[in-house]
Amino acid sequence: MNYIQQAYKGKNELWMFIITACVISGIFILNFIAYLFTSAEDLDKAYALMNSIPPNISLVVNLLPFAFLLGLLFVFVKYIHQRSILSLSTTRLKLDVNRVLFSFLLIVVITLVTFGISYYSDPSQIELQFNPAKFAVLFFISILLFPFQIGLEEYLFRGYFMQQIGIMVKNKWIPLLITSVFFGIAHSANPEVAEMGLIVMVFYIGTGLLLGVMTLMDEGLELALGFHFGNNLLAALLITSDWSALQTDAVFRYTAEEANNTALDIIMPVFIIYPIILFVLSKIYKWTDWKEKLFGKVVEPPKEEILVIEDIHSSDI
């Protein structure tokens, strides 16, 4: 069974999907609606209010709801859809922690190298603000709470939505596209969008596509989980700015009053770095049959096959 077919291990009545989708993604939907109907002036006031809150408190307030929602998603999958969390995670017999760790280290190395090049080529707008005590608190909060935030986004978009939409439309490319667009929309209220314009959505949607391709090609969420965690962790720990979504006591601060990124700076990762990442992963994990895994049909497996696999996984949570 491929990753999307894992949804057939449980119950999939339409009402189950509607209730789960509305309850769990409600925070993203409300955020998007508020963004659409809020004036630029009111948005500026809201961002200013966020910036007035001590950074570590603001980070905790922002991340704690994700822990609750992730737990709620697991409850819905386990007790409403009546299938294991492992079936939402991977096609393997257990979650491959080594895959999570590798993709985490991969994006950490890439981010540190690219930041280092940028800093040493022009440090004029980057200020060192390292405070050991404040950074220690930030590090603890980040290690503790970011797994819930990235866990919710991955298990919801690349997990639940990818699988449930896939078995509805009976193919793989539509859920890949839809979840990537949803992922972008979920981040549309971030201050970066207001600061740099809608071009930033190319980055968010492109990142969603990258994580979706990882999931489908590797038949599991492990690589996406590690990559997403590494990306968000460094976003909090490495550098912050007055107009970024995360206001933290990071090591560095971008001192420009407004973003001066060009369109090329924003879309370059999507069209240059992301394909390189996929190429590296494909060689390491020996991905083959890209056409089938990304554009193939989703067919319900025989019930006998599902029962045999469930017997093998009988101890799954």
N, C-alpha and C positions, 0 to 999 in steps of 0.2 A: 504493500500500500504506500502511495506517495503521501506527502505532507497534507495536502488538502483533503484527501480521502479519509484522513484520521477523524474527520467530523462524523463519518458514518458509524463510528463506534458508539455514538450516543443517540439520543432522541433529537429530532430536528424540526418539530412543528413550527410554523411561522410565528405563532404568538410567543414562543420561547425566544426567538431571535429578536422580535420587536421589543419585548420587555427588557431583555438583557442589553440590547443596543442603546435604548433610550435612557435607561438608568445609569449605565456605566459611562456612556459618552456624553451625558447631560452637561457636565462641566465644560466640555469643549464646545458644545452647541450653544450654551448660554454665553460663553465668552465671545464666540463669533457673532451672535446676534447683537450683543452689547456693542461690539466693535463697529458693526454696520450702522447702528443707529445712534452712535455717540459722536458729537461734533469734535473737530480737531482741538478746539479750545478745552473742552471737557476732558479729552484724552490727555492733553498736556497736564491738566490739574491732577488727574489720576496718577500719571507717571511721577509727578512731583511729590505727591503724597507717599507713593511707594518708596521714593528715594529718601524721604524724611525718616523712615523707620530704620533703626539700626540694622546693618546688613545681615548679621547672623539670625536675628529674629525674623526678618523678612524672608530669609531663605527657608527657615523652619515652617513658617506660615504657608509658604508657597508649596512646599514638598509634602507636608503631612497629609493633605487630602488624597494624595496618590496612594499612600499606604492603605487607607480605608477602601478606596475604589478597587485596588488590585485584589485585596482580600474578598471584596464583594463579587468581583468577576469570577474568582475561583469558586466561590460558593454557588453562583449561578451555573457554572459549567458542571460542577460536581453533582449538584442536587436537582437542578432543573433539566439540564441536558443529559444528566446521568452518564457522564464519562470522565475519565481520569484527567488530571492536570498534565500528566505526561503526554497524553494524546494531543494536547494543545501546544506542547513544547517541542516535540521531536518525533521522528519515526524510529529513532534508536531505542534500545532496550532501557536506556537511562540517559539523563541529560549529560552531554559530553562537556565536562568542565574544561578540558584542555582546549576545546574549540573556543569557548568563551574567553579563556585567558589569552589565546593567541591573537584573536581579533582585537581584544583590549590593548595588548602590547603593540600591535600593528598601528592602530590609530594614534596611540600615545607617542610612539616614535616619530610618525609622520608629522604630527602636530608640533612636537618640540623642535624638529629639524626645520620646518617651514617658519616657525616663530623665530628661531635663532637666526635664520638667514635674514628675515625681515628686520629684526632688532639691530643686528650688526651692520646692515646696509643703511639704515636710517633710524636711529634711536631718538630723534628729536621730539617725537610726540608720544613716547613711551616712558613712563616714570616708574622707577623702582619704589615700591611702598611696603616692602616686606616687614611685617611685625610678627615676631615669633609667637607671641601669646594669642593674638587674634587669628593668626593663620592656623594654629593648632586647633582652636575651636572650630574654625571653618572646615578643616580637614576631617575632624570627627563627625560633624554634621553631614558633610558630603558623603563620606563612606557609609554612614548609617542610613541616610534617607534617599540618596540618588538611586540606589537599586530599586526602590519602590516606584520612583518616577519613571525610570526607563523600563522597568518591568511592566507597568501598566500600559505604557505606549506600545511596547513590543507585543505583549500578550493580547492587547486589544486590536491594534491595527494589523500587524503581520500574523497574529495568531487567530483570534476569534473572527474578526471580519474577513480575513483572507480565506479561512476555511469555510465559513458559513456562506459567504457570497459565492465562493467557488462551487459549492455543491448546488447552489440555486441556479447559477447561469451555466453550469456544466463545462466551464473552461477555466484556464489559469490566467490569461492575459487581462481579462476584465477585472477580476479582483485585485490583480497587481496594480493596475492603473487607478482603480477607484480608491484603494487604500492609500496609495501615494498622494493622490489629490486631497483626500480627507486629512492625511497627516499634515500636509501643507496648510490647509484651512485651519486646523487645530492650533497652528502657530501664528496665524495671521494677526492676532491681537498683540503679539510681542512688540515692544518698543522699537526694535530694529526695523520693522516694516514701516512704521510711521516715519522713522528717521531717514531710511535709505530708499523707500519707495517699494512698489510692487515687484521690482526686479528680484527682491530677496525671496519671493515665493518660488522662483526658479530653483534657488538653493534648497529650500525646505522640501519641495516636491521631488527634486532630484535626489535628495537624501532618502526620502521615502522609497523611491524607486530602487536605489542602491540596496537598502535594507530588505526590500521585498525580493529582489533578485537573489540576494544571499540566501534568504529563507527558502525559496523555491528550488534553487540549484543545489543547496546543501541538505534539503529535506528536514529542516529544523530551525529553531530560533537561536541556537547557540551563538553563531557568528554575529547575528544582528544584536543580541543582548550585549556581548562583549564590546562591539564597536560603539554602540550607543552609549554605554556606560563610560567608556574611555573618553569619548567626545564631550559628554556633558560634565564629567568630572574635571577635565582640564579647562572647560569653559568657566567653571567656578573658581578653580585654584590658580590658573595661570595669569589671566589678564581680565580686567573689568573696565567699564567706562560708565559715564553718566547716562548714556542712552542705551545700554544693553539690557537684555531681559533679566540677567542675573547681576544684582548689585552685591558684590562680595568684598571681603578683605583679601583679595588675591595678591599674588606676588608683585604683579605689575598693574599699572593703570594707564589706559589710553587717555591722554590729556586733551585731545582736541575736543572742542565744545560740540562739534557735530561730526558725523561720519563723513569721511572723504573717500570712501571706497568707490572705485569705478565699477561699471557693469562687468568689466573683465575680471576684476578681483572677486566678484561675487559668484560668477558662473564658472570661473576656471576650475574650481574643485569638481564641479559636476561633470564637466566634459573632458577633463584631463586627469585629475587625481583619482576620481572614482573608477573610471575604466581601468586604470593601472592597478588599483586595489582588487578589482574583480579578477583581473588577469593573474595576479599573484595568488589569490585564493583558489582560483581554478586549477593552477598548477600544483599547489600544495595538496588540495583535496581531490584532485583528479576528476573534476567535473566533466561530464560528457552529455551529449544529446540535449544541447541548449534549446533547440526548437521545441522538443516535446515537453521539457520541464517548464518552459515559460509560456508556450502557446498551445500545448496539448489539451485534449478533452479531459474532463473529469467524469469518470464512470463509477457508478456504485459497485463496489466489489461484491462477490457472492457472499451471502450471509454465513456460509460455512467458513470462508476465509476470515471474516471478522471474528467469529467465535473462536477459531484456532488462535488468532493473534491475541484476543482478550484473555485466553487461557494462559498464554505465555506471560502476559502483563498482569496477571491476576493480583499481584501484590502492589500495583501502582497506586499512588494516591489519586 
